[in-house]
Amino acid sequence: QISQKPALKVGMILPASGPAAEKGKPGGDAVKDAMEYVNKELNGAEGHPIQISWRDSQYNASNVSNIVRDFMNEGALLFTTMSSMEMTAAQAIANRAGFPGIVTFAAPNNIIPPEHIYAHSPDYGDDWVAFVNYYLKEIWKGPGKPKMALHVLNNTTGSSVKDTADARAAELGIEIVAVEEHKTDTISEMESMTRIKARNPDVIYIASTPKPTSVILKNARDMGLLNPGVTVGLGHAAIAKSLVELAGSDTVEGIYGVSTTVTWEDDVSGLAKAMEYVKKNNPSDYGNTDYLACWNTSLVVAEILRNAVRNVGYDTLAGGGAAAWKAVEEQGIQKLGGYAVDGLQGPVSYAAGSNKLGISVKIYTVRSGEMVPVSDWVEAR
């Protein structure tokens, strides 16, 4: 049981309502469940309970800047966002103030150039590189370069993949033959998929969230594009339980996805506590990988604060402010070295010059509605 030491405050932003609620609702449940676990069973951060200020962005960038200012004024020591879009909206204010942030689903622009924002998992561009490497090694059998079509969300979730593909497709040995863009609230992509079909791609890569991805996949199915001759790959923002529910298990059968976390079926000891808390508090989230990703965020935040308390003591952190933020960043985040996150993702470490704390992903395929791993942890480079 945690002692009655003063609390350490953390701000957390998630899209619990709005067009990305299928991700944000389980993510919000997870950060609260995980912090309950940290405080009740792991003694918080060196005996200090971690207090969350939890806010819903509604997946609307215009809501984010005021939330971040509130966090700073409330004495938060750091903040998190679930999505790259939220962090993109937050990072100018945070970087200017030196207020450290952690993003769960990152885009390269969140952490490059490195300032005060960090990602505990690989970014969307890394997803694409990892999938392309897997596809070329394990799936592609034809002569020459395979032809790839991209369908990307019209924010950093998608643009970061397009930018990475522009920079690295030739080097990796793949030809980009089409790039289409969609919105979070799309209800039909028949026109864009007709253009893609005309390019006769060998592989389609979708960088999006579950709801619009389900629309694209159902349109592709109806056009006959989901056939053995066309491989479909997804980034880690889309490959989730909610996608199977939205698109239907038959539609997603055989597609591939990149994930920064384990799944609920993996043999990892750290899943036991996540399962215990989700079944107790939020049973409808069981099986949701977005829940696991945000559970991991809370574990990483707790480890950062443990480091900071050990290294500088509570008095330096009390009340927040610039000196406390600097201490959390330099003596908390930048002291991460091989933190295992209970085996629920690749290890987390800080290396000078890079604000990407995790570099490992797994490749999965969907079989009978379940995500089945087809690779071990691989470095997304």
N, C-alpha and C positions, 0 to 999 in steps of 0.2 A: 504494500500500500504506500502511495506517495506521501511524503512529508508535507507539512504546511509551509513550505518556502514560497517566496513571492513568485508569481507567474511570469513567464516569458511570452510576449505577444507576437503572433504571426498573422499576417493578412493573406487570405486565399480568395481568388477570383475564379469562378466557374460559370459556364453557360447553362445554368439549371433550367432556364426556360428559353423560349425562342427557337430559332431554326436548328440549333445544335443540341436541343434538350435530350435527345436520345443518348448523347455522350455525357452532357453536363450533369444530368440528374444522378446517374450512378457514380460519376466522379465526385460529386458533392457528398454523396452518402459515404463514399470511401474515405475521404480525407477526415471526416468526423469520426468514423469507426476506427480508423487507424490511430488517430490521436487519442481516442479513448483507451485503446490498447496500450499505447506508449505511456500514457499517464497512469493507468491502473496497474499495469504489469511490468513495465520497464523503468519505473521510477522517474518518468519524464526525462528532463535533461539535468542529470546530476542532482535529482531531488526537486527540481523546479518544474511545476506543471506547465505544459505548453497550452496557451490559450489562443484559440482560433477566432479571428474575426472573419466570418464567412460571408461573401457577397456574390450575388447573381448579376452577371454582366448582360444577360439576355442575348448574348452573342452580338452585341452592338458596341462598336468601337467608341461611340460617343459617350457611353456610360463609364468607360474605364478610367479616364484621367482623374475624375473627381473621386472615384473609389481609392485610387492610389494616394491621392493627397490626404484623404481621410485616414488611411493606414499610417502614413507618416505622422500625422497630427495626433493619432491615438497611441503612439509609442511602440508601434510594431518594429521588430528587429529586422525583418525581411518579409518579402511577400512572394506569392506564387500565382501563376496563371495556369489554367489547364491548356488553353489553346495558344497557338502562335499568333493568331489575330489579336487576342487580348493583350499578349505581351508586346506586339508591335505598337499597339495603341498606348501602352504603359511606359515603354522603355525610354522615350525621350525625357520624360519627367524624372523617372527613376535614375537614369544615368547622370542627368544633370545634378541631381541631389546627392549621388553616391549611395542610393538606397538599393541594397542588393535584392535581386529577384531570381526565382527558379521557375522555369517553364517546363511543363510536362510533355506537351506535344510541340516540339520546337521546329522553327524554320531557320535557315542559316542567317537571315538578317537579324534574328534576335541576339545572336552571339558573335557575329562577325561584323565589324572588328570587335575584339573582346573589350568590354567595359565592365558594367556591374551586373549584367544578366548572365545566367548560367543555365545549361540544360543538363538534366541528369540522365538523358538518353540520347541516342543519335537523332539527327534531324530528318526532315522529309527528303531532302536531297540525298542523304546517306541511304535511306530506304531504297531509292531508285537505283543507286549504284549496286547495293547488295543484291537486289532482285535481278538486275541485268547480269551480274557475274554468275548468279545461280542459273539463270535461264541459258546463258551461253554454254555453261559447263554441263548442265544436266538435261536440258530439254531440246535445244536447237540442234537439228540434225542436217539441215540443208547446206548447200554450198553458199559461199559468199556471206554478205552481211544480212541478218534478219531485218525485216521492216517493222518498225514500231510506231504505233499511234498513241498519242498522249491525250487524255481527257482530264482537264485540271480545273479545280475550284478557283473562282475568281478572287482569291486572296492569297496570303502567303503560303497556305497549305498547298496550293497548286503552283503559284509562280516560282516557288523555290525549286520545285521539281523541273519545271521548264528551264530555269536558269542553269541547273546542274546538267540537264541533258544537252543544252546548247554548248556547254563548256566541255563535256566529257564523252559525248556519244561517239565521235570519231576515234578517240583514243581507245575506248572500250570495244569498238567494233560492231556498232549497231547504227542503223539508218533511221532517223526520225522522218516519217513520211507525212504525218499529220499532227497538228496540235489544235485541239478544240477546248473551249472554256465554257463552264457552266456556273450557275448561281446556286446558293444553298436552298432556295425555294423552287427550284426547277420542277416542273411536272411532266415535261416531255423533252427528250433529246433525240427525237427521231430524225430531225434535220441534220444535226451534227453527226449522228451515227451513220446516216446515209452518206455523208461526205467521207467519213472514215472507211466505210465499206468499199467505196469506190477506189480507195488507195490500196486495197487488198493487203492489209497488214498481216504479219505473222504473229504479232503480239500486241495487245492493247494494255496500256498501263493507266490506271485511274488514280489520281491523287485528290482525295476528297474525304468527306465524312459519310457516315452510313446512309442517311436518307437520300441525298442526291445520287450516291453510288447505286442504290437500289433501283432508282429510275433508269439510270444508264444501263444497268445489267438487264433489266426487264425489256428495255427497248432493243438491246443487242440480241437477246433471246428471240424476240418476235421477228427480228430481221434475219435470223439464222446465223448470226455471228458467233454464238456460243457453240462451237463445234470442235472436234478434235484437232482441226487444222489451225485454230487460233487460240493462243494462250492468253489468259487474262491475269494480270498482276495488280495488286492493290498496295497502297502505302498503309502505314500503321494507324492512321486516323480512321480508316474505313473498315479494317478487318476486325469485326466485333460481333458479338452475339446479336445485337440489334440489327445488323445487316441481314443475317439469316432470317430473322423474324420479318423484316420489311420486304425482302426480295423473294423469300421462299427457298427452302433447302434445295429444291430441284434446280432453281436458277443459279445458285452459287456453287453447285456441285463441281468440283474439279478446279475452281479458281485458286490462285495462289495469293498469299499475302505476306507482308513483312511485319513482324511484331517485335517490339522492344521489351515485351514481358513474356513470361511463361503463360500457359493456359491453365485452366482449372483441372485439366486432366493430367498435367505433367507430374512427374514423381519428384516433388520438391518439398522438403520439410517445412519451409516457411509458409506454404499454403494452408497449413493447419489452422493458424490463427486467423487468417483472412476468412477461411471457411466458417470458423466459429462465430466471428463477429457479423459476417454478412447474413448468416442463417438466423442469428439472434435479432439483429436490428433491421435488416433490409433484405429479406429473403428473395424478393423479386430481382435483385441484382446478381444473384448467384449465376455464375457462368459468364459474366460480363467482363471482358478484358479491359474496358475503360475503368472499371472499378479497381482492377489490379494495378493499372498504371498510376492511378491517383493514390491508392494505398501506398505504393512505392514512394510517391512524392512526400507523403507525411513521414515515412521512415527516414528518408534522406534529410528532410528538414530537422527531424529530431537528432540525427547524428551530427549535423552542422552545429546545432545549439549545444550539444554535449561538448563538442570540441571547443566551442567558444567559452563555455563556462569553465572548463578545465584550464584553458590557457590564459584567460584574462580575469576570471571571477565575475560574480554577479554584479558587483557595484559598477563596473565599467559598462554593463549592458542595461542597467536599470533606467527605465524611462525612454529608451530609444534615443534618437537624434544622431547627428553625424558621427560622433566618436563611437557610439555603439554600433552603427552600421559598418564603420571601417573595421572594427574589431570582429564582427560577425563574418565579414568577407575575408579578412586576412588571417584570422585565427580560427575560423569555423569552416567556411567553404574551401579555402585554399589549403587546409590541413587534411582534407579528405584523401585517404590513401588506401585504395583497395577495399573500401567498404562494400560488403557482399550483398546488402539489401535483402537479407534472408534467402538468397538464391532466387529471388523472384524476377530479377533482370540481370544483365551483365554487371560486373563490379564498377564502382564509382570512385574515380580518382581525379585529383586536380593536377594538371601539368602546366607549367608556366607558358604563357602565350596562347593558351586555348581554354575557352570557357565551356567546352564540351566535356562533361564529366563522365559520360558513358559512351562507349563506341561499339557495343555489341548488339546484334539482332539475331533473330531466328526466322527462317522461312517456313511457312505453313501452307498446307493445302486443305480445302474443305471436303470432307467425306461424310456423307449422310448427316449433314448439318453440323458437324463437329470440326474444329480446327485440329489438324494432325501435323506434327512437326516432320519436315523432310530434310532438315539440316540441324546441326548442333549450333551453338553460339558461334557466330562469325563476326569478324571485325568489318564494319561498314566503312570501307575506305575506297 
